[in-house]
């Protein structure tokens, strides 16, 4: 794995805005199809991503991307892992 792209194993490009990692809506869709265990939904919306570490997904009004906020101590629910 590249030191400058911790999301490489998931087929994502690591980028950030305003000091936080971000992912596009399209990347979320692709991630859910290729790595479903990395995506946890709550109420039909993506709530957490488990990439190099757990992240809370913050949707932004009028933006085509979401901010990722580190969520230390968060672990995937068994349902998200397909168990």
C-alpha positions in Angstrom: 0.0 0.0 0.0 1.2 3.5 -0.9 2.1 5.7 2.0 0.4 8.7 0.4 -2.8 6.8 -0.3 -4.2 4.8 2.7 -7.4 4.1 0.7 -5.6 2.3 -2.2 -6.6 -1.2 -1.1 -10.3 -0.1 -1.5 -9.8 1.3 -5.0 -10.2 4.9 -3.8 -7.9 7.9 -4.2 -7.1 9.6 -0.9 -8.0 13.3 -1.1 -9.0 15.9 1.4 -10.6 19.3 1.7 -10.3 21.7 4.7 -8.1 19.2 6.5 -10.5 16.2 6.3 -10.6 13.2 4.0 -13.4 13.3 1.4 -15.1 10.8 -0.9 -17.5 11.4 -3.7 -21.0 10.1 -3.9 -19.9 7.9 -6.8 -17.0 6.5 -4.7 -19.4 5.6 -2.0 -21.6 3.7 -4.5 -18.5 1.9 -5.9 -17.2 1.1 -2.5 -20.5 -0.5 -1.4 -20.5 -2.7 -4.5 -16.8 -3.8 -4.3 -16.2 -3.8 -0.5 -19.6 -4.1 1.2 -18.1 -4.9 4.6 -16.4 -1.4 4.6 -19.8 0.4 4.4 -22.3 0.6 7.3 -25.7 2.1 6.7 -28.0 3.6 9.3 -31.5 4.6 8.2 -30.8 3.9 4.5 -27.9 6.3 4.4 -24.2 5.6 4.6 -23.2 6.4 8.1 -19.7 4.8 8.6 -16.8 3.6 6.5 -14.2 1.2 7.6 -11.1 2.0 5.5 -7.7 2.4 7.0 -9.6 3.3 10.2 -13.3 3.9 11.0 -14.9 7.1 9.7 -18.2 8.8 10.2 -19.6 10.0 6.9 -20.8 13.6 6.9 -23.0 14.6 4.0 -22.7 18.2 2.9 -25.4 20.3 1.4 -24.9 21.3 -2.2 -21.7 19.2 -2.5 -21.0 16.1 -4.5 -18.7 14.7 -1.8 -18.9 13.7 1.8 -16.4 14.5 4.6 -14.9 11.7 6.6 -14.5 12.3 10.3 -12.3 9.8 12.2 -14.4 7.7 14.6 -11.9 6.1 16.9 -13.2 3.1 18.8 -16.0 2.4 16.3 -16.2 -1.1 15.0 -18.4 -2.6 12.3 -21.7 -4.1 13.4 -22.0 -7.8 12.6 -24.7 -7.2 10.1 -22.4 -4.9 8.1 -19.9 -7.7 7.9 -22.5 -10.1 6.4 -22.6 -12.3 9.5 
